[in-house]
C-alpha cells in the first residue's frame, strides 16, 4: 500500500522559507547590518568596540568597515553577502568598505518599498541595471586625469591619501602619514605588488615618531659574539632544523651498558650537524637566516667561520625578505651550486625604540621599504596599521586608474542627479525604481553629514539644489565648516575606481 506521508527532503532541524517571507527575512538582515555600520561612515564616523568571544576576549577598537564586518557572526544570508561585497571592495580598492555596504543596504531598503507597492522583483532589477549604467556613464564624464603632469599627479596622490586617512586614527597628522604612504608607493615604480612595503609596529613613543626607511628591517638579533655590521652580504635563507640532540628533542630513551655508547651516539649527532654546517659554508654565504632555531653547536661553528646567523625568523618575514634580496628559501644543501643566494650592500644592527632590529640596505629589489609605526598601545598601533594599509592600497590603484573624483558625497550627488533625470523620462514602474536608486546614492552624503552632527536632510537638499541649478563647483558635505562646500577647494579626493566599483 502506498504511503501518503510527504517525503522528507531537508535534513532534521533545517528550515525553509519561500516567497514573501524569504524576501522579508533577507531585507531585514541586510538593512540591520547597514544600520549597524553606517555610523562609522565619513571623517566624523564613530569607532566600534569589538570584543571576541574566545578565551582571551581580545578587544578591538576600529571604524574600519572591513574589520568590523569580518568580526560579526551572522546567520542571515543577505547580510553575509554584504560582508562578501565589502571584502571584494577591500581587495580591489582597499577603501570604501563601509560605504559599499551602506549603499547595498540602502538599495535593498528601496527594493523593499518597491516590492511592497506591488512592483515585481524583475522590474526592480531591470530598473537598477539602467540606473547603474547611467551612474557609471555620469561618473566617467566628470572624472579628471592629471597623470600627464607629474607634479599635479603627486598632489592628487597626496590628497587621495589625506582623504582616505581623514576618517582614520591617523587624521591628527595627515600631512606626515599621507607623505609616508605616497613615498612608499612611488618607490614601487608602477607595480601594484605591495609585498615590497613592510609595515612594522613598535610600541613606545607617539604616532608622530613613525617613519619610512628604505630597505628592509627584520625584528631579530645577530648571534652571540658575531659582528653587528657586514658589507657586501651574501645571504642564505633557509627553513631547516639546526639542532643536533635528537634524543632530547623527540623524548627517546637509550639503554646501554656504558656511558661510552651514549657518548658515541652524541658524537655521531654532532658530526652530522657539523657536516650540515660545512655544506652551508660551501654555498659561499656570509649570512645565514633560518626559520627555525639555531642551537649552540651550529651557532659556534658559524661564528668561528665568520658567518653571521639569524634564527627563528617569522615565515611571513622570510618570504618578504627572500623577495627583496632576490633569494630562494631552501631546506637542503647537498647541491650548493643550485642554491640561489640573496645579496645586499649592508646589514647592520639598529635600535627601534628600546629594542634591537636588523636593517638590510641596498637590497636587490630597490623598491623595498619599511614603514615603522610607533604608538603607546597595541590597539592604537593595530588601527594605525589598518589605516596605512588602506591608504597604500588606494594609492597603488592609481597605477591602473589615475582618474580622480571629489569626495564628501559629491560623486554620489552628481550620479544621483543624472539617474533621477533619466527616471523622469522613463516613467512608470521602472522610472520609480530608478528614482529609488538615486535616493540610495544620496544616502551616502546624508549619513556623512549626520555622523558629523549636521542636518543630513538639509545638507543633501542644498547639494541637490546647487546641482540642479548647475552652480559651478564640486559640491559635497563639508563637516569642518558644517555645511555644503566645494570639495575641490577642500581637497577631498578619491580615485574614480572607488565609487565605480561600489556601483
BAMARMAR-505724 format. One line per 5 residues: number of its first residue (from 1); their letters; for each residue x, y, z of C-alpha. Coordinates in nm, 3 decimals. Layout:
BEGIN
NUM	a	X:Y:Z | ...
! end
This chain:
BEGIN
1	xxxxx	0.000:0.000:0.000 | 0.140:0.340:-0.099 | 0.211:0.578:0.191 | 0.059:0.924:0.168 | 0.317:1.073:0.409
6	xxxxx	0.523:1.352:0.244 | 0.883:1.260:0.166 | 1.140:1.436:0.383 | 1.394:1.619:0.166 | 1.560:1.857:0.411
11	xxxxx	1.780:1.739:0.696 | 1.645:1.731:1.051 | 1.637:2.078:1.203 | 1.653:2.254:0.865 | 1.402:2.526:0.786
16	xxxxx	1.263:2.652:0.458 | 1.140:2.999:0.369 | 0.956:3.084:0.049 | 0.818:3.382:-0.136 | 0.742:3.696:0.061
21	xxxxx	0.868:3.554:0.389 | 1.211:3.475:0.238 | 1.236:3.822:0.082 | 1.142:3.996:0.408 | 1.396:3.790:0.602
26	xxxxx	1.674:3.895:0.364 | 1.564:4.258:0.366 | 1.560:4.273:0.745 | 1.904:4.114:0.785 | 2.079:4.332:0.525
31	xxxxx	1.914:4.656:0.644 | 2.002:4.580:1.006 | 2.368:4.535:0.908 | 2.357:4.861:0.710 | 2.215:5.046:1.013
36	xxxxx	2.489:4.900:1.231 | 2.777:5.007:1.007 | 2.652:5.344:0.879 | 2.754:5.531:1.197 | 3.123:5.472:1.110
41	xxxxx	3.094:5.646:0.772 | 3.286:5.964:0.695 | 3.559:6.166:0.869 | 3.344:6.206:1.181 | 3.231:5.843:1.191
46	xxxxx	3.235:5.674:1.529 | 3.455:5.381:1.633 | 3.316:5.043:1.732 | 3.448:4.843:2.028 | 3.462:4.475:1.931
51	xxxxx	3.521:4.201:2.187 | 3.593:3.847:2.077 | 3.411:3.553:2.235 | 3.729:3.346:2.271 | 3.920:3.268:2.587
56	xxxxx	4.136:3.579:2.557 | 3.835:3.808:2.496 | 4.050:4.032:2.277 | 3.922:4.387:2.232 | 3.949:4.578:1.901
61	xxxxx	3.866:4.947:1.862 | 3.814:5.045:1.498 | 3.595:5.224:1.246 | 3.729:5.021:0.952 | 3.429:4.868:0.777
66	xxxxx	3.603:4.551:0.661 | 3.740:4.478:1.010 | 3.401:4.531:1.174 | 3.212:4.319:0.923 | 3.464:4.032:0.941
71	xxxxx	3.429:4.029:1.321 | 3.049:3.991:1.326 | 2.896:3.642:1.340 | 2.598:3.634:1.103 | 2.327:3.383:1.015
76	xxxxx	2.131:3.588:0.763 | 2.233:3.502:0.403 | 2.175:3.856:0.269 | 2.386:4.005:0.549 | 2.663:3.755:0.467
81	xxxxx	2.652:3.872:0.105 | 2.708:4.231:0.220 | 3.015:4.114:0.410 | 3.144:3.942:0.095 | 3.083:4.261:-0.107
86	xxxxx	3.283:4.456:0.149 | 3.571:4.205:0.128 | 3.580:4.234:-0.251 | 3.588:4.615:-0.224 | 3.875:4.587:0.024
91	xxxxx	4.069:4.352:-0.205 | 4.010:4.553:-0.523 | 4.035:4.911:-0.396 | 4.149:4.900:-0.033 | 3.899:5.160:0.088
96	xxxxx	3.525:5.226:0.071 | 3.432:4.908:0.258 | 3.180:5.090:0.477 | 3.016:5.294:0.202 | 2.975:4.994:-0.030
101	xxxxx	2.792:4.808:0.246 | 2.576:5.111:0.325 | 2.491:5.163:-0.044 | 2.393:4.796:-0.087 | 2.180:4.812:0.227
106	xxxxx	2.004:5.128:0.111 | 1.933:4.973:-0.228 | 1.769:4.679:-0.053 | 1.568:4.924:0.158 | 1.440:5.083:-0.164
111	xxxxx	1.374:4.737:-0.309 | 1.161:4.652:-0.006 | 0.948:4.964:-0.061 | 0.913:4.880:-0.430 | 0.803:4.519:-0.376
116	xxxxx	0.559:4.624:-0.103 | 0.398:4.865:-0.352 | 0.340:4.577:-0.594 | 0.642:4.612:-0.827 | 0.778:4.274:-0.937
121	xxxxx	1.143:4.198:-0.838 | 1.236:4.153:-1.207 | 1.118:4.509:-1.278 | 1.329:4.631:-0.985 | 1.637:4.455:-1.125
126	xxxxx	1.576:4.596:-1.475 | 1.541:4.949:-1.338 | 1.856:4.914:-1.128 | 2.057:4.798:-1.429 | 1.952:5.104:-1.626
131	xxxxx	2.025:5.332:-1.332 | 2.366:5.170:-1.274 | 2.466:5.221:-1.638 | 2.363:5.587:-1.624 | 2.550:5.641:-1.297
136	xxxxx	2.870:5.487:-1.435 | 2.845:5.689:-1.756 | 2.799:6.005:-1.549 | 3.096:5.915:-1.330 | 3.323:5.867:-1.632
141	xxxxx	3.218:6.204:-1.773 | 3.328:6.415:-1.475 | 3.636:6.217:-1.365 | 3.966:6.408:-1.401 | 4.306:6.272:-1.508
146	xxxxx	4.632:6.454:-1.420 | 4.877:6.169:-1.490 | 5.041:6.365:-1.772 | 5.161:6.623:-1.515 | 5.396:6.459:-1.257
151	xxxxx	5.365:6.745:-1.007 | 4.985:6.753:-1.023 | 4.975:6.372:-1.018 | 5.171:6.362:-0.692 | 4.948:6.635:-0.549
156	xxxxx	4.646:6.422:-0.638 | 4.802:6.120:-0.467 | 4.861:6.322:-0.152 | 4.502:6.443:-0.149 | 4.374:6.087:-0.203
161	xxxxx	4.588:5.965:0.088 | 4.468:6.250:0.311 | 4.104:6.181:0.222 | 4.146:5.809:0.298 | 4.319:5.880:0.631
166	xxxxx	4.081:6.161:0.733 | 3.835:5.911:0.880 | 4.109:5.705:1.047 | 4.306:5.737:1.366 | 4.598:5.896:1.175
171	xxxxx	4.399:6.212:1.094 | 4.587:6.405:1.367 | 4.890:6.436:1.136 | 4.756:6.391:0.784 | 5.049:6.553:0.602
176	xxxxx	5.307:6.322:0.760 | 5.125:5.993:0.705 | 4.999:6.090:0.359 | 5.359:6.155:0.253 | 5.469:5.823:0.407
181	xxxxx	5.204:5.636:0.206 | 5.272:5.821:-0.122 | 5.652:5.792:-0.096 | 5.631:5.417:-0.025 | 5.401:5.354:-0.325
186	xxxxx	5.601:5.573:-0.566 | 5.908:5.361:-0.482 | 5.728:5.067:-0.648 | 5.769:5.241:-0.986 | 5.431:5.142:-1.121
191	xxxxx	5.400:4.798:-0.962 | 5.087:4.707:-0.763 | 5.267:4.433:-0.564 | 5.265:4.567:-0.208 | 5.489:4.286:-0.077
196	xxxxx	5.788:4.519:-0.105 | 5.632:4.754:0.153 | 5.686:4.619:0.503 | 5.495:4.767:0.798 | 5.638:4.724:1.149
201	xxxxx	5.450:4.813:1.467 | 5.668:4.918:1.761 | 5.523:5.018:2.095 | 5.661:5.331:2.253 | 5.669:5.698:2.163
206	xxxxx	5.384:5.861:1.974 | 5.237:5.822:1.626 | 5.435:6.127:1.514 | 5.756:5.927:1.572 | 5.665:5.693:1.282
211	xxxxx	5.897:5.699:0.980 | 5.973:5.547:0.640 | 6.305:5.366:0.595 | 6.448:5.245:0.266 | 6.545:4.880:0.261
216	xxxxx	6.411:4.603:0.483 | 6.401:4.581:0.863 | 6.382:4.245:1.039 | 6.289:4.237:1.408 | 6.561:3.988:1.509
221	xxxxx	6.913:3.988:1.659 | 7.252:3.859:1.544 | 7.401:3.551:1.706 | 7.613:3.583:2.021 | 7.967:3.709:1.961
226	xxxxx	7.903:3.792:1.596 | 7.976:4.127:1.427 | 7.691:4.381:1.421 | 7.765:4.510:1.070 | 7.858:4.340:0.744
231	xxxxx	7.906:4.481:0.393 | 7.851:4.306:0.059 | 7.638:4.041:0.223 | 7.561:3.709:0.054 | 7.251:3.577:0.227
236	xxxxx	7.130:3.218:0.251 | 6.766:3.195:0.364 | 6.665:2.852:0.490 | 6.392:2.662:0.669 | 6.577:2.367:0.819
241	xxxxx	6.638:2.201:1.155 | 6.962:2.316:1.319 | 6.957:2.102:1.635 | 7.189:1.809:1.696 | 7.042:1.648:2.009
246	xxxxx	6.762:1.444:1.853 | 6.738:1.219:2.159 | 6.623:1.506:2.381 | 6.414:1.668:2.111 | 6.200:1.363:2.042
251	xxxxx	6.198:1.225:2.400 | 6.367:0.896:2.306 | 6.520:0.657:2.558 | 6.851:0.480:2.500 | 6.953:0.183:2.715
256	xxxxx	7.322:0.093:2.716 | 7.574:-0.090:2.931 | 7.812:0.207:2.948 | 7.818:0.586:2.909 | 8.069:0.539:2.628
261	xxxxx	7.793:0.414:2.397 | 7.580:0.721:2.474 | 7.883:0.943:2.409 | 7.932:0.778:2.071 | 7.566:0.847:1.980
266	xxxxx	7.600:1.213:2.081 | 7.927:1.240:1.884 | 7.756:1.097:1.576 | 7.481:1.358:1.610 | 7.739:1.638:1.645
271	xxxxx	7.936:1.513:1.348 | 7.616:1.505:1.142 | 7.539:1.868:1.235 | 7.899:1.980:1.163 | 7.871:1.816:0.819
276	xxxxx	7.549:2.008:0.757 | 7.715:2.333:0.864 | 8.004:2.266:0.625 | 7.754:2.225:0.340 | 7.604:2.563:0.433
281	xxxxx	7.953:2.714:0.438 | 8.020:2.564:0.094 | 7.740:2.775:-0.057 | 7.962:3.081:-0.014 | 7.721:3.272:0.209
286	xxxxx	7.836:3.504:0.486 | 7.488:3.549:0.636 | 7.262:3.256:0.730 | 6.896:3.325:0.817 | 6.688:3.033:0.939
291	xxxxx	6.316:2.995:1.000 | 6.383:2.754:1.287 | 6.605:2.779:1.593 | 6.984:2.761:1.562 | 7.135:2.571:1.857
296	xxxxx	7.469:2.636:2.026 | 7.685:2.397:1.822 | 7.595:2.535:1.474 | 7.594:2.893:1.607 | 7.950:2.850:1.738
301	xxxxx	8.050:2.696:1.403 | 7.913:2.995:1.212 | 8.085:3.241:1.447 | 8.420:3.065:1.407 | 8.381:3.072:1.027
306	xxxxx	8.280:3.441:1.004 | 7.920:3.364:0.908 | 7.651:3.575:1.071 | 7.349:3.370:1.181 | 6.995:3.489:1.247
311	xxxxx	6.745:3.242:1.391 | 6.369:3.200:1.427 | 6.267:3.444:1.157 | 5.888:3.452:1.115 | 5.762:3.289:0.795
316	xxxxx	5.594:3.600:0.650 | 5.910:3.799:0.716 | 6.120:3.531:0.543 | 5.901:3.527:0.233 | 5.922:3.906:0.206
321	xxxxx	6.296:3.907:0.279 | 6.361:3.646:0.011 | 6.168:3.863:-0.235 | 6.361:4.183:-0.165 | 6.703:4.010:-0.152
326	xxxxx	6.646:3.802:-0.465 | 6.697:3.474:-0.277 | 6.512:3.143:-0.260 | 6.417:2.967:0.063 | 6.592:2.630:0.080
331	xxxxx	6.584:2.330:0.311 | 6.862:2.102:0.181 | 7.223:2.181:0.099 | 7.352:1.875:-0.090 | 7.390:2.076:-0.414
336	xxxxx	7.534:2.420:-0.322 | 7.558:2.518:-0.689 | 7.176:2.508:-0.719 | 7.109:2.733:-0.420 | 7.022:3.095:-0.501
341	xxxxx	7.172:3.340:-0.252 | 7.035:3.684:-0.182 | 7.254:3.994:-0.181 | 7.255:4.342:-0.030 | 7.513:4.617:0.022
346	xxxxx	7.498:4.631:0.400 | 7.342:4.458:0.700 | 7.357:4.633:1.036 | 7.202:4.625:1.380 | 6.983:4.924:1.467
351	xxxxx	6.756:5.027:1.753 | 6.379:5.064:1.716 | 6.278:5.233:2.037 | 6.436:5.020:2.309 | 6.461:4.702:2.102
356	xxxxx	6.724:4.584:1.855 | 6.648:4.507:1.491 | 6.844:4.423:1.174 | 6.840:4.657:0.874 | 6.914:4.539:0.519
361	xxxxx	7.032:4.828:0.298 | 7.095:4.827:-0.076 | 6.873:4.525:-0.144 | 6.831:4.386:-0.496 | 6.465:4.491:-0.506
366	xxxxx	6.538:4.863:-0.481 | 6.169:4.945:-0.439 | 6.161:4.777:-0.097 | 6.097:4.994:0.205 | 5.975:4.967:0.564
371	xxxxx	5.720:5.183:0.741 | 5.782:5.185:1.116 | 5.473:5.279:1.315 | 5.521:5.398:1.673 | 5.249:5.432:1.935
376	xxxxx	5.178:5.385:2.305 | 4.930:5.093:2.288 | 4.867:4.779:2.087 | 4.513:4.887:1.992 | 4.641:5.219:1.859
381	xxxxx	4.912:5.050:1.651 | 4.669:4.792:1.509 | 4.430:5.066:1.396 | 4.720:5.272:1.255 | 4.837:4.969:1.056
386	xxxxx	4.487:4.919:0.911 | 4.474:5.288:0.816 | 4.814:5.280:0.643 | 4.718:4.960:0.460 | 4.403:5.129:0.327
391	xxxxx	4.594:5.439:0.213 | 4.871:5.238:0.044 | 4.620:5.008:-0.129 | 4.416:5.300:-0.263 | 4.721:5.490:-0.390
396	xxxxx	4.860:5.179:-0.561 | 4.536:5.153:-0.760 | 4.618:5.481:-0.937 | 4.868:5.284:-1.147 | 4.582:5.132:-1.343
401	xxxxx	4.322:5.404:-1.284 | 4.466:5.754:-1.249 | 4.136:5.940:-1.284 | 4.011:6.119:-0.974 | 3.678:6.250:-0.849
406	xxxxx	3.593:6.457:-0.543 | 3.455:6.312:-0.220 | 3.222:6.429:0.052 | 2.928:6.274:-0.135 | 2.998:6.491:-0.441
411	xxxxx	3.025:6.197:-0.685 | 2.713:6.028:-0.542 | 2.521:6.357:-0.572 | 2.617:6.402:-0.938 | 2.535:6.041:-1.025
416	xxxxx	2.201:6.061:-0.843 | 2.109:6.378:-1.036 | 2.162:6.205:-1.371 | 1.975:5.891:-1.261 | 1.677:6.095:-1.139
421	xxxxx	1.673:6.299:-1.460 | 1.655:5.979:-1.666 | 1.392:5.827:-1.435 | 1.152:6.112:-1.516 | 1.199:6.040:-1.887
426	xxxxx	1.140:5.664:-1.845 | 0.839:5.699:-1.615 | 0.620:5.413:-1.496 | 0.734:5.142:-1.260 | 1.089:5.136:-1.398
431	xxxxx	1.118:5.511:-1.353 | 1.001:5.474:-0.994 | 1.267:5.209:-0.929 | 1.538:5.426:-1.088 | 1.431:5.716:-0.868
436	xxxxx	1.480:5.488:-0.566 | 1.832:5.410:-0.691 | 1.907:5.784:-0.688 | 1.770:5.816:-0.332 | 2.001:5.532:-0.221
441	xxxxx	2.301:5.716:-0.369 | 2.210:6.034:-0.182 | 2.205:5.843:0.147 | 2.588:5.839:0.143 | 2.628:6.220:0.184
446	xxxxx	2.331:6.221:0.422 | 2.499:5.976:0.662 | 2.833:6.157:0.632 | 2.657:6.477:0.741 | 2.457:6.306:1.018
451	xxxxx	2.771:6.146:1.165 | 2.925:6.495:1.179 | 2.631:6.623:1.387 | 2.473:6.807:1.092 | 2.123:6.801:0.947
456	xxxxx	2.161:6.543:0.672 | 1.830:6.621:0.501 | 1.910:6.992:0.482 | 2.267:6.937:0.357 | 2.160:6.692:0.084
461	xxxxx	1.876:6.921:-0.018 | 2.118:7.212:-0.064 | 2.361:6.990:-0.261 | 2.074:6.879:-0.483 | 1.958:7.238:-0.542
466	xxxxx	2.305:7.353:-0.645 | 2.350:7.056:-0.877 | 2.013:7.113:-1.046 | 2.090:7.484:-1.092 | 2.432:7.381:-1.231
471	xxxxx	2.616:7.615:-0.997 | 2.988:7.595:-1.069 | 3.173:7.384:-0.811 | 3.214:7.032:-0.677 | 2.952:7.040:-0.400
476	xxxxx	2.973:6.796:-0.112 | 2.942:6.767:0.266 | 3.193:6.987:0.449 | 3.191:6.854:0.805 | 3.460:7.105:0.903
481	xxxxx	3.257:7.419:0.831 | 2.925:7.245:0.894 | 2.758:7.292:0.557 | 2.792:7.243:0.182 | 3.138:7.317:0.043
486	xxxxx	3.346:7.289:-0.273 | 3.528:6.956:-0.241 | 3.796:7.067:-0.488 | 3.891:7.357:-0.263 | 3.879:7.133:0.045
491	xxxxx	4.093:6.869:-0.129 | 3.859:6.575:-0.059 | 3.973:6.345:-0.341 | 3.913:5.981:-0.439 | 4.022:5.766:-0.729
496	xxxxx	3.726:5.724:-0.963 | 3.769:5.345:-0.934 | 3.629:5.363:-0.580 | 3.267:5.469:-0.644 | 3.289:5.291:-0.982
501	xxx	3.336:4.959:-0.802 | 3.068:5.037:-0.543 | 2.805:5.098:-0.811
! end
